[in-house]
Amino acid sequence: MCGIIGYIGQRQAQPILLSSLSRLEYRGYDSCGIAVASSGLEVYKDAVRVEALAKVLLQLDGTAGVGHTRWATHGEPSQVNAHPHCDCNGNIAVVHNGVINNFQKLKQQLISEGHSFVSETDTEVIPHLIEKYYDGNLEKAIEAALLDIEGSYAIIVLMVGEPKLVAARRDSPLIIGIGDRENFIASDVPAILDYTNRVIYLEDGDIGVITADSIKVRGEGTEVKRKQHRISWSIEDAQKAGYEHFMLKEIHEQPKVIRDTLGRYLSATEPVADWAMITDTGLENILILACGTSYNAALVGKYILEELVGIPVRAELASEFNYYGQALARTGAIAITQSGETADTLKAIKRLKGLGGKVVAIANVVGSTASRIADQTVYTLAGPEISVAATKSFTAQLMALYWLALSHSKLDISRRDGLITGLRRLPGKVQQVLDSEDEIKEGAEYLSKYKDVFFIGRGINFPVALEGALKLKEISYIHAEGYAAGELKHGPFALLSSDTPVIAIVAQDNTYEAMLTNIKEVKARGSPVVALAGEGNEAIGELVDSVIIVPQVDAIFSPVVNTVALQLLAYYAARFRGCSIDFPRNLAKSVTVE
Ligand code: G6P
C-alpha cells in the first residue's frame, strides 16, 4: 500500500519528509516523491528507492511539504506515475493512498473541460478537481472534489500560497501527529514516530487542516474534536500496526482488500479481461497455471469458472506443466501469481506463448514480469504482502476469479444479481470470521499439540483443505495434509488414530451428506474431528469433537470465509508453538528459481 506523509512547521521540510518516507519503506513500494512549498511548488519524484531520490535532490527551501511511497495500482511504476500529482498550473500537489473507482469518467469530463493529464494514475484527477472548484477557499474546493469521487482515499493536499496542509480520508487510514510548533499527517504511525508520539486518528469523512500551530478537524460539515492518543509502540511494532506479526495484520486487512479489489472490478467501464482472447482458440477449455497458494486459488477457480461459465477448466501446477502438457499448450490460459515473479509460473507463461497460446495473468504487483509477458493482466488490489505465508493475496485472487467468471457467465439475471450481492456482502462476512478469532484460537491451541493433522474438504472446498494444510505446515511446522474427503479411505486411513486430528470443512451444498459419512468413518477410527461449519449447522457438534462456526454464505463463496478461518487457525497454532511466523524456515516470499 502507498505510504503518505505531510509536514508543516519551523524546520526545513525536505529532510523530515525523506526520513519519514524511509520509515514507510517496510510497506513495500516501487516509487517515491516529495513536494515542498517555497516560492512555488518544488516536486521531485521517480521510480527509485527513497535513498536514491535523496541523493539527486537539490536542497529545497520550505517548511511545508508532502511525500509519498507508491505501490502501483493504476499505471506502471514510473516517474510520471509517481506521486505527488499536480494540477495544470503546478500549484496544487496531492499525495493519495486508495483507489478512485470512477477516475476514468472523471478524467474524460475534466479533459473535455480543458484539463490536461500526464499520468495513467487514478490520483491525478484529484488535483484537477480541486483546481476546478478552487475559488479562494481550499477546504471548500477539496470538499467539492471529494463529492465527485467514488472509492477509497487518504489524501494530503499542499497548495502554493495556502500556509497549511489539508487531509481527508475515506476507507484508508490517516493520522495527525502533534508536535511542538510543528504538525504532521501520515498514513501510519511509523512515519512520524521519530518526531512525536502524540496522534489523532482521523475518521472516515473527516477533513483535517493543519498549520504549524493549529489542528482543526471537520466531520460531516462541522468542527469536531477527535481524541489524542499517546503511542507507546516501538517503530517495529508500529509497522505492524500493533499486531504481533505481519501475517495477522494481513489476515485482518482482508475485508478492505475484498472491498478494494471488487470496487475496481464492479466499477470498471470496460471488461476486466478479454475473455474471447483465451476462449477463442479453437479448444473449448481453460487452463489455469500457478504455484503454491496461488495454485490453490487456481483450483478454487476451476470450480468457480466451471459452475458460472460452463467451460471445462484444468488447474495445473506451473512447475509440472513445464515438463508435460504439450497437448494443453494450444489453449487459453490464466496464470495466477501474487508476486508476478515466480520462476516456474513465468516459464509456463513463456512456454504457452511460444506454443501459440494466449495468457491472462492475475497478479498483485503492477509492472511485474508476469504482467509484462502475459497478453493481459488482471490486477488484484491486495497491497504488498510482507509475511511469507500468502493470505490476503489468495482472497484477492479469488475475487478476480469470481469477477472474471461473473462477467462472462450466461447465468440468468436474478442468479447473477444475487451473486453480485453476495460478493458485496463478503467483506462483512469475513469481518465476522475475524471477530470470532478467540474461538478459533482455542481450536489452534488444541491443534498445536499434535504432530500430524489432516484437512478434508469436498467440491469447491477440497482446495480449501489443501490451503488450510499448506498454511499450517508452512508456519507451524506441524505435518499437515489436505485431502479430498472421499480419498481418505484409500490410504490415509492407515494413519488415523487418536493422535491424528482431522479438520473437516463442512459445506452446505451437494457434498453435505457425503461429508457427514466421511466424518463418521474418521470418528470410527478414533481420530478427533474439528468441523468448520456454517452458521445454522451447530447440530454437527453432536458428531464431532468441536466446531468452528463461520458465517453462512452462498456455497460458491464458502472458500473465502473458510480459508480466512483456517488462516487464523494456522496462525495461532504457530504462535502457540513459538514459531517464526512471518519468515518461516527454508521458505521465501518470491521463489525466483526453478
Ligand atoms: C512462494 C510463497 C508462497 C506463494 C508461492 C507462489 O512459495 O512462499 O506463499 O504462494 O511462492 O507465489 P506467487 O507470487 O507466484 O503467487
Residues whose N, C-alpha, C, O or C-beta is under 5 A from the ligand:
A	BS01	G6P	C291 G292 T293 S294 I336 T337 Q338 S339 G340 T342 V388 A389 A390 A588 K589 S590 V591
